[in-house]
Amino acid sequence: MGLGPEVKGMVEDMKEKEIKDIMDLLEKAKELNVEIKDIKESLIKKIKEGLKENERHDFNFKGSAITCSIEGPHPPHVVGYYDTVRYGPLQFFCLGKEGEVEFEGIKRKLKIVVEEYEHGDGWIPGRARGFYYYTG
């Protein structure tokens, strides 16, 4: 089973440090005799739990809205971080893309509700607050 376009996009958006952290965790798991299949099963279970119908997932971002490289439907997420003198650490965030998603035979429609949005400018960071959910 190959990586779908959504997963490939997320991997492309990851910073080298995040990938290195994941690889380090996998190495530690091997040292402790934790089976990779157990980790995979745990991640699959977590993803399926996240796809529960009509369960609300809140988001609240502060920084700069950008478009990520994930082409298919996906929920809002943080793409990276940057520091400012005035506001401290801020986020590069993507507001996601609505549409139909499928994971291991589970089909859901992703809905995104942005309740507040301020674009921001050179003086004030942007903000986005809302929630997303999946319907059957």
N, C-alpha and C positions, 0 to 999 in steps of 0.2 A: 504494500500500500504506500503510494507516494504522498508527498506533502501537497495539500491543496493550495490554491492561490492565496487564500487568506493566511494560512500558516507561513507560506513563503514570504508574504508581505510583512508579517510581524517579525520574522527572523531578519529580514533586510533592514527593518527599522531599529533593531536592537543595536546598542552600542557595543563596541568590542569588549568593554569591561563587563557588560552584562553577560555576554556569551562566555567570556572567560570564567565568570562566577558560576555559571551553570555547569561548565565543564569541570571546574574544581569540585563542585558538589557531587557530580557523577563519579569522579575519581575517589572522593571520600566514601561514597556509597560502596564502591567496589572494594576498598580497603576494609570496610566493616561487613563485607559479605552480604550487603543488601542487593537483592536481585534487581536488575534494570527493569525486568518485566513487572515487578511490584511497583516500582516508581511509575511506570507507564500506566498500569491499572489505576493507580491513585489519581493520576492526572486526568485520565478518561472519566473516572467517577466525578471528579471536581467539575469538569466541563459539563457533564450531563446534569449535575445539580444546578449549574448556572443556567441551563436551558429550561428550567421548570417554567411551565406556562403561567403567565400573568404575575410572575414574581418581580417586584420592583427593585431595580439596581440604580442607586443614586450616584450622581457625579457632581463635582464642584471644582472647577479649574480656575486658575489665576495665572495669566501670562500671555502667551501668543498662540492664537489658533492657526494651525497649519493643516495642509492636506498631506496625509501619509501616503505610502506607496501601496497600501492594501487596496486591491481593485474591487473585491467583492463586498457584500454586506458585512459590517462589523460594528461592535458597540464603541461608544466614545472611550478614548484612552489617552494616557500620557505618552508622548513620544520621546521626550527628553527634558532636561532641566538646564536652566542658566541662572547666573547670579547677577544681581543688580545692587548698586550701592544704596539706592533709596528704598527698594522694596525687598531686598534679600533674595532668596532663591525663588524662582518662578518656573512655570512649566511651559513647554511646547506641547499643545494638546490638539487632538483631532476629534471632531464632533461625530465621527462615525458615518455610516451609510446604511440606510434602511434597506430591507429586502428579505428574501427567503434564504435561510441557512439550513444546512443539513449536516448532521454529525452522527455517524454510525446508525443510519436509518431513522434518526429523529429529525423530522422536518418542523421548522418553526419560522414564523415571520417576525423579524426584528423591527420593533417600533421605538423611535427615539423622540422624546419630548424635551425641548429646550425651554425651560421656564423663564430664564433670565439670560440675556446676552448683551455685553458691552464690548464693542470692537477694541477699544483702547487706542492709544497713539504713542508717540515718542515720550510722553510725560506720564501717562497712566497705563498700567497693564490692562489687558483685556480680561474679561470674566465670562464664564459660562457655567450655568447651574441647571440641572434638570435630572431626568431619569430615563432609563430604557427598560423594555420588557419584551418578552416573547409571547406570541399568540400561536395557538394550534392550527 
